Amino acid sequence: MNQIAGKRHIMLRVDEKQVENLKFATLFFNWSLDFSPGQFVMLWIPGLDEKPYTLSFHSQKRFGITIEAKGRFSEQAVKLEKGDIVGIRGPFGNGFEILKHGSCAVVAGGCGMAPLATLVEQLDKDVCFINGAKSEDYILYPGRFERQRLICTDDGSLGHKGLVTDLLFEQFEQGQKFDMVYACGPEIMMYNVFRLCEQYDVPCQVSLERYMRCGFGVCGACICGSRLVCVDGPVFGSEQLRSIKDFNKKAFLKSGREVDLPQYFAWRSL
């Protein structure tokens, strides 16, 4: 397995592109990486920019990155085709602590399915898998997993009409005992998952997103409270989350200006 040096890119050709829906596409590369679910790589499009993405597919000789078209960089990234060349650095950061035995829940909201996909494939069978999206068309990888998902959609087009936290709350209220809850999605969703887990005394791990320049702790752009998301995360556990004052509150723009979290994600969509 190859570990790409953090300060340099390796140039790879897109081997395959899979269109997931109107907004999402997955790019596949024939290259081996030492990777743990939840870690990320920096994807560079020459002449444009560089952004962090997790791996949504991973095998001994291949990996895939799922991208949502929501800004200038990502809209260009989903237009890439087989044979196009990009730069990759990484992987970076700390991934999920994988529960080898016991019962767990995996809660994925929207594009939060991407970093959780490789985790789900490594977990034991006793998993409550909750997946939400704005509509049926935006449920990622519908035929990929053997285990059944509890689905919810904003518009009610598939499964429960409402929030993933509604379904997690139902599991707790029905007496389901979890040894760990994993979550990724909009930060307000993860914050509410964390609050539910605190209420029911269950540890959780979530994957945070912040603006990143370097990926390995030099630039400081991804600071969240006293933590650097790129090196201390992006996955944080309950004990860490309790002490991160900016969790679900503040983030920094590319300019370095601190803003409330809704403003940050509005900027990320430009």
N, C-alpha and C positions, 0 to 999 in steps of 0.2 A: 504493500500500500504506500502511496506517495503522500507526503505532507508538503504542501506548497509553502515556501518560505514567506513569512508575514510581510516582508518589505518589498517583495517583487511579485510581478504577475507571471503567470504562465498563460500563454496564448492558446486557446482551444477553439476548435470549430464546432459549431452546433451540429450535432449528429442527427437530431430529430426534433421536430416541433409538434406538440400535441395541443390543439385548441380545446380548452375545457368548456368554455361558454363565451358569451359576448365580451366579457371583460378579462378573462383569465386564459393564459397559455402557459404550457410547461416546455422548457428547453432542456434537452438531454445532451449530455457530453460523455464521450467514451474516455474516461479517466478514473483512476482509483484514488480515493481519499480516505485517510484515517478520520472518521467522523463519528460523533455521538449525537443522537437526536437532540435538537434544540440549539446546536451550534450554528454558525452562519459563515458565509463567505462574502467577499466583496466582489461584485460584478462590475467590470469596467467596459464601457462601450467607447472605443477610441474616438476622440474628437468631441465627446459629449459630456460624460460624467461617470461617476462610480457610486454604487449604492449597495447596501447590505441586503442579502437574502439568505434565508435558511435553505437547506436541502429538503425537498419534498419526496424525493426518491433516492435510494442509495443501495448499491450492491457492490460487490468486490471490484467490478470493472467499469461501473457506470454510475452517474448521478444525474438528478434532475432538479431544476429550480422552477417553481411555479410563481408567476408574476401577474399581478393585477394592474391593468392599465388605468392609472388614476392621476398621472402627472406627465410632464415632458419626458423624463427619462424612461419611465415604465411604459409609456405609450410607444416609444421607440423600441424598447426591448421586446415587446410582444409582436413587433413587426419583423423581428429577425427570422431568418429562414435557414434551412439546412445549408451548411457550408460557410455561413457568416462567422467571422472571427471576433471573439471577445477575450478580455483578460479576466483571470480569476486569481484572487488571493485568499488564503485561509486553509482550513477552517479556523475560526476564532471563537473565543468565549467559552462559557460553561454551559453544558447541556443539561438535560433532565437527569435526575437520579432515578434510575429505573428500578421499580419495585419488582423483585423476582418472585415473591410469594405474597399471598394475601389478596384482598379485594381493593379495586381502585375505580375511580371515575375519570373519564377523559371528556372535557367540555370544550368544544370547538365552535367558535363563532366566525362566520364568513371566511376570510382568507386565513384565519387562525388555524384552519384545518391543515394548511401546508406544513408548519413546523411540528404538528402533532402526528402527522401521517406515519413517519418513520418510527415514532415512539410506539404507536398502537401496534405496529407489526412486531415489536420486541416484547410486548407485555404478555403476561400469562393470560389464561382464558377468562379469568374472573374479572371482567371489565364491564362497567356501565359506560356506554359510549353515547354521548349526547352531542348532536351536531345541529347547528342552526345557521340560517342564511336568510337573505331578504325574500327569496322565492325558491321554488323547486329548481329552477334553471341554474341557480347559483350554488347548489350543493356540490362540493368538489368530490371527484373520484367516486361516483355513485356505485360502481361495480367492483371496486378495488378490494374491499375488506370482507373477510368471511363472517366476522361477528356482526350481529345486527345493531343498527344505530337507532337511537331515539331521535327522531327528526322534529325540528320546529322551524317554522318560517314566519316572517313578519306579516305576509299577506294571507297565510293559511292555505297556500297552494299545495302544501305537503305537510303531513303530520300536525303537530300542535301549533295553533296560531298564537304566537307569543314569544317569550324569551327562553333561552337555554337555562337561565336561572330558575324559571318556573319548574322545569323538569327536574333540576337538581334538588330544589326544595321538596318536591314531591317524593323523591327518593329518600331524603332524610326523614320526612314526616312518616313514611311507610316503615321506618325502622331499619333501613339499609345501613349497614356498617361499612365504612370505607377506611382503608389504611392510608390512602393517599388520593388526592384529587389533583389532576393536571388540567391546566386551562391555557388557552390562547385565543385572542380575538380583540375586539375593541377594549380599550383600557377600562372603561366604565363597567363592562361586562366582567372583566377579570377582577376588578375591585369588589364587585358584588358577589362573585364566587368566593373570593377571599373572606368577605364578611360572613357569608353562610358557613364556611368552614370553621371560622373562629367561633361562631355561635354553637356549632355542633362538635367542637373540639376535634377537628380532623385536620391534619397537615395538608398543605397544598403547595404546588409549584406553578408559577406562571411565567410566561415569556414576554418581557417588556420590549417596546420599540422606542428608540430615540434617534435623532439625527446623528450620523456617524461620518467622520472623515477618514480616520486612520484604521480603525478596527482593532487596535492593540494598545490603547490607553495613553497615547502621547498627546493628542490634540485636546482632549477634555470636552469635546462638543456634546458627548452623550451623557453628561452628568445628570443624575436623578437623585436629588437629596445629596447625600455624601457618597453615592456610589457611581461608578462608571459602568454603564450598561454593557459596553463591549468586553470588559475584562472581568468585572464582578458578576455579570450576567451573561447573556440576556435572560437566563432562567434564574429566578429568585424564589426561595422557599419562604414559608410563613414567618419564621423568625426574622429573616431579613426584611420582609415586607412591613412588619410592624414598625420598623425604625426608619423607613424611607418616607420622609415627610412630603415629597413631591408625587408620590404614587397617586394617580388619578387627579392630580392637581396642576402641576407645572411642567414645562419643558422649555428647551432653548431652540430658537430658530437658527438657520445657517449663519445669520449675522451675529449670533451670540446674545440676542435679546431674549429675556425671559418672558414667557407668555403663559396664559391659562391654557390648559390642555386642549379645549375645543379649538382655540385659535391655531395651535400647533398642527392639529390634524387637518384643519382647513388649508393651511399653508402647504402641507405635504401633498395635497391634491392638486396643486397648481401645476 
